[in-house]
């Protein structure tokens, strides 16, 4: 979004909070051309009123902001309940995951996605495996695995100061950051931690949709809580090995974990379970270790901990990540959007097309 905002206005519409004391309203967080819009609605509304109030607030907001020539960029098909009340110039569906397989997914999500595929002019998928699953659903669809901010995570290679809540954790340290939910392989971490009491696990992130009591309560497993994006390199710097411990089931079948290249950009060895989009390309290129069992995990970790020279691996990793950037992703996405726009309006006359291309574009 920050890349698109370099040229166009961008509005991110968040999901609502139900905490308005008197009247429903929109909270705005403006960052140059990027505005984060958060609806705050009155509590105890019916489902219909939740939709209608957001539509009303957004229509008034569009008028105030003079938003007319706009594109809708969907991250979830459930937003169609609101989006169907508007008339965007183009609809883009950024399909980041198979949301219908997530825990507590809405029953109507699958039907909503079919509707969105029918309405969308352009579709992106958040990984190659997801692209294979969705490619027959649309005739203008492209895979875009997660990009990274290499410079941000590369800071971990030179940071020396430890965060206070990690400074006293002994080495070797195995680290993870992200949402801790039903996709997190609790049993794998429990088994390894029990068998290797001198190895310490730092698990950063909020616990969501699972009982926190189900997590391993061991002296060598540490839960410092969620951390901001800006502080992640501070924690990464102190890890010996970064981990991607996801279970292998329907909920992880199509994920493409952004943390994998982020860990690598930080210069950290990685052990991951056999998530398809991690195995290929990172596993097959010998950039990460793949381990699904405690035995495999321990073997991979011991191999990595015994290495004394990682220069060749780092050079290979940096070369592999050389073209991975949000700037490159933005440039390629922008080209697909331009091509789709030109194809959509083909035949209406060059003067009209040129006029459309010269108009300010707004992404919502």
Secondary structure, DSSP 8 states (H G I E B T S, - for coil): -TTGGGTSEEEEE---EEEESSS-EEEEEEETTEEEEEEEEETT--HHHHHHHHHHHHHHHHHHHT--SEEEEES-GGGHHHHTTS--SEEEEEE-S-GGGSTT--TTHHHHHHHHHHH-SEEEESSHHHHHHHGGG-SSEEE------HHHHHGGGT-----HHHHT--SSEEEEES-BSTTB-HHHHHHHHHH-TTSEEEEES-B-SS-GGGS---TTEEEEE---GGGHHHHHTT-SEEEE-B--SGGGTT---HHHHHHHHTT-EEEE---HHHIIIIITTTSSEE--SHHHHHHHHHHHHT-S--HHHHHHHHHHTTT--HHHHHHHHHHHHHHHHHHHTTTS-HHHHHHHHHS--EE-
